[in-house]
Amino acid sequence: MRKSQAVFATQARYGIRNLANLEATASTARVLNLVEVSREWSETTEYHAAPLFRSRVLNTALYLKHRLRRDEAYMVACPTQVTTKIIVPLHRDQFGLGGQSLLIGQRGWREALLDLSGGEDGVDFLHDLNVLQIMNELPSFDPFLLREHLRRKNVNVAACYFAISAADVVRMRGFVAGEVSDLVHLTFGDLAARDLDQTARLVSTLLSTKIDAKLEPLRRTFGMDPETFREGVFSWKGFLYYKWAMADLTIRVNQVMAEIAELEVLRPCPYEIRDYIRLARVRIRRAIADNYRSVTQALAVYDDAFRDLTVNGEPRAFREFLIRAPAMFLSLGEKMGALGHIASFWRYRFPDGDPLKAPGVEAHEILRDFELSLGIHPEAGDGLDS
């Protein structure tokens, strides 16, 4: 089979150590790990009935949100500077062996994708190409945002493809236990509330993609049929994930906002760039504040419904909230994806303790990328120039 030059080995460019440790450390928002999905679900009817990709190779690959480096930007068509990297491990159980990868938007990427997937340029390949392009429109692989975005594009995929990463599940356990402790007490009684081991098992079940008999008392409390309950638990898990992620993001983004204000632009620097940077700082600060308000308001709707359940013993409002919740995932996921990108890239470029200095051209590139992530288009005018 012909091999496109656009497909390259990740052993050198991505790094064996990073690829081998990806499953243990990767965040849910950055990585979609279909290798792990295949391990857990490939023996089930659900997995095969509504796959994410029709190509077996693409349906057992890794997908990463990747910010273009300077040496990549000129060869990848990507207006936001963030694209999707597809990695096909040489062995799905031995990531240290490396693999092949490509970037969506790089020269010849469609031909390279056809080679990589080992398929033919037919209906199945066009389906997979469409799914990839839909995925690439998003700022992250947040599973709740991804699922709802695919649904809006009439791509229906089995629920098993939308799991929280193992690394994030570990980090979330304590937070989720604290969030649901009142509900555990309400639903299961005093014995369960005192039994930390049982509470931990319930948290594990809630964070899992598999809904089992441990949650049956909750299903009866909410008065839901099994399928509606399964969808409701997915929505509930989504809001728990967003609350947990937002707590971490608040600290990180506040630090970034303070450091953007302190950033020293090295001279010489053209007046036009200095003027852009001055105005961009204001626009970015305002857009981040708007994002925070929107996310906080959405999470408050969840908190109110959950409080009505646990404090007043009224499950109706929470049940109705869970049914409506997926419609909120698009806005929540997009706003939090933008904030997450800003926090992670800024810290990558300016590690703690490093001087906050950059040449004018680089400062312009960074702030312009942040504006694009936040949906700011200053060329349309926003009144700051007056």
N, C-alpha and C positions, 0 to 999 in steps of 0.2 A: 504494500500500500504506500502511496506517495506521502511523504512527510513534509509538511510546510515548514519553512524556516521560522515562521512566527511561533511555533511551539518550541519551548525550551525546557531544559531540565531544571527543576527547582533545587537540586542538590547544591548547586553553586550559588544561584541568585537568591534563593529564599533561605537556604541554610538548613542543614540536616537537623541541628539541635532544635531550631524553632519548629520545624515540621513535626518532629518526634514528640515535642511537648505541647503541641497545639491543643489536643483534647483536654489536657490537665489544667491549662491556664486560660484558654480563650474565652472571651466574653460572648454572651448570647448575641449581642447587637452586632458584633464584628464578624462572626464566623457562623456559617451554616454548614454543619457537619453531617453530610448524608452517609458517610461511612458508618457513624454510630447509629444512625436511624436504620440502616440496613442490618446491622448486627442485632438490633433489638426486635425488629419488626418484619424481616424478610420472610419469615415463615407464616405470616398472617395473611388472610384474604384482604383485609383493609389496605395493607401496604401495596398490593398489586392491583387492586380495583381502581384506585385513583392516585397514580404515582405523580410526583412532581415533574419528572422527566421520563420520556419514553425510552430513551437510550439507557441501557444498563450502565454504561460507563459514566454518563453524566449523573445518573441517579445514585451513584456510589462515590461521588467526588466531594471535595471540600470547596467552599465558596467564601471568599474573604472580601470585605470592603477595604479597598487599597487606595491610599492617597498617593498620587503620582509624584515621583521624585523628579528633580530637574532634568536628569538625563533621560527620563521617560516621557516627559510632557510633550516634547516636540513630535513624538512618534505615535501618540495615542490621542484620538479624537474624543475629548471629554470636557465639556464646558465647565463642569463644577470641580474638576481636578480630583474627584473621587470616583473610582470605577470599581468593577468587580473582577477579582482574580479567581480563576478556576484552576484548582490543583487536583490532578489525578494521581494518587499515590501509586508507586510501583507495586506495593503490597499493602493491602488495607489493614493488616495486623502488624506491620513493621514500617511505621512511618519514617524511621531513620534511614531507610533505603532511598528516600527522596521520591521524585516523581516528575511529571510533566505539567506545565502550566501555561496559561495565556491570560492576557488582559482583554476584557471587552473594550473595543474601540481601537486596539492596536492595528497596525496595517495588516490586512489580510486575515483578520481574526475570524471571519465567518468560514473561510476555507480551512483555517487551522482548527476551528471547532469541529468541522466535518471530519477531518483527519483524526482528531483526538477522540471523538465519540465513536469512530469506527462504523458510522452509519452511511446511509445513502441520502442524496439530496431529494428527499420525498416529503410526504405529509408529516411523518413523525419528526423529521429533522426541523421542518418549519414550525411545528408545534413547540419543540424544545427551544428553538431560536426565539420565538415569541415570548416564552416564559422567562428566558434569560434577560431579554430586553425590559420586560416588566419589572423583574427583580432589580435591574440596574437603575431604574428610575428612583429607587428608594435610598434614603441616606444611611440606612442600616438594615441588618437582617433580624431585627426585633421580630420575633415570631408572630406577635399579635398584629403588628402593623403589616407584616408580609402577608398573612392569611387574608386579612380584610382587603388589602390592595389587589391580591389575585382574584378574590371574589368579585370585586368591582369590575374587573376585566374579564369576567366570565370564565375564570380558570378555577375549577373546583378540585381541591387536593385533599387527600386523607389527613385527618387530624394528627396522625403520628409523625408527620413531617415538621410539626411546629412545636418543638420542645425547647425548654430552657436548657442551656448548656450545663454539663456536669459541674464545671467550675463555679458557675453562678448559683446553681442549686445549693452547693456547699456554703457559699457566702450568704445565701438568703435564709438558711434554716432558722437561725436565731431570731431574725426579724419577723418571719412568718409565724413562728411559735408565739411571739409576743402579740402579734396582731389578732390571732384567732383564739387566744386562750379563753376569752369570755364566751365565745361561741362553743368551744369544747365543753365548758362548764354547763352552758345552757342546754346543749343537745344531749350530752352523754352523762351528766350528773356529777356529783361531788367526787366519786371514786376516780373518774377519768381526769378530772381537773387536778387531783393530787398525784396522779400517776404520770410522771414526766416521760417515762418510756412509751406509754400509749400515746401521749400527746405527740411525741417525736414521730411515731409511726403514722399518725394521722397527717402530720405536716408532710412527711415523705410521700404519702398517697396523693395529697393535694398538689404537690409540685410535680408529680409524675404525669406522664401522658396516659397512664392506664388508670381508669376509674374502677375500683373494686368494692367489695362488700363493706369495707370499713366506713365508706361514706354513705351507706344506705340510710342511717338515721338522719343525716342531713337532707337527703333527697325527700324523705317523708316530711321533715320539718318545712321544706320549701314547697311541698305539694306539687312536685314536677314529675312528669313521666321520664323514663330513663334517658331518652335521646335529648330532650330539652335540658335535663339536669347535666348531661355531659357537656353540652354547649355552655351552660351556665357556669360550670366549674372552670372551663377554659377562660371565660370572661373574668371570673373572679381571680384566677391566677394572673391574668394580665394586669389587673389593677394592683395586686400585691407586688408584681414585678415593677410596675411603674413607680409605686410609692417607695420601694426599696432603692431603685435606681436614682430617683429624684433626691433622696436624702444624701446620697454620695455626690451627685452632680452639683447640688447647691454649694457645697464646700469648694469643690474644684473650680466651678465657673466663677464664683465670687473672687477667688484668688486670681484667676485669669483676667477678670475685668479690672482689678486693681493694678495688675502688671501691665496691661495694655495702656493704661493711663500713664504709667511710669516709663514706658518704652522710649529709649533715646534713639533718635534717628541720626545716624552718622552723617557727617558732611564730607564732601560736598553733596548736596541734594537739590535737584531742581525745585523751583517754587511750586510748580504744578503738583509735584508729588507731595511736598510738605503740606500744601493746602488740602489735597485729597485726604491725607492721613489725619489732619486735624478734624475734618468733617466726618470721616469714617469712624473715628473713636466715638463721636456722639451718636451716630446712627446705630452702631453696634450695641452700645450700652442701652439705648432705647429699645432696640429689637429684642435684646436678651430679657429686659424687664417685661416686655409684652409677652414673650414666651412663658416666662415664669408665671405671670398672672393667669394665662390661659390654662397652663398645666395645673396650677393650684386650684383653680375653679373646678376643673374636671375631677380632680381627686377629692375635692370637697363634696361633690355629688355622691361619690362612693362612700365617703365617711358618714354622711348623713343617713344614707340607706342602711349601712351596716350598724350604725348606732340605733336606728329604729328597731332593728332585729335583736340586737344583744341587750339593749337597755329596756326597751318597751315590750320585747317579746313579740314583735309584729313582723312576720316574715314576708308579708305581701310586697312591701316597698322594695325590699332587697331582691326578691324574686323578679320583680318587674325590671329593676335596674339591671340585673344580670342578663336579661333577655335583650335589653336595649343597648348594652355596653359596647358590642363590637363596632357600632357606628362611630364611637368616640375614639377608636384605636388609631384611625388614620391621622387625625390631628395630633393626638398625644404622641404617637410614635414619630411623626415627622419633626415635631418641635423638640422632643427629647433627643432624637438623632442628631439634629443640628447642634444642640448644646453639647452633646457627647463628643462630636467631632471637634468642636472648638476647644474643649478642655483637653482632649487627648493630644491633638496636634500641637497646641501651644506648649504643653509640658514636654513633648518630644523635642521641639525646637529650642525651648528654654528650660532645661532641667533645673530643679531647685538648686539655688546657690550660684548659678551662672549669671553673668552680667546681662541686664536687659538692654542690649544694644543690637542694632541691625542697620545695614545700609538701607538707604531710602527705597531702592528698587525692591529689595526683599521685603521690607515692611509693607510696601504697597501690595505685593503679591499675597502676603499672609492675610492682611485685612480685607482685600478683595475676595479672597476665598471664603473668609468668614461671612462677608456680606452675602455672597451667593448662597451659602448654606442657610442663612437666615431669611432668604427670599427678598433681600434688599436690592433694588435696582436704582442706584443714585442718578443714572443718566435720565430717568423719568422726572427728576426734580422732586425735592421734598421740603423746600422752604428754608433749608439751612444756609443757603448761599446768600440770603438777603441780610 
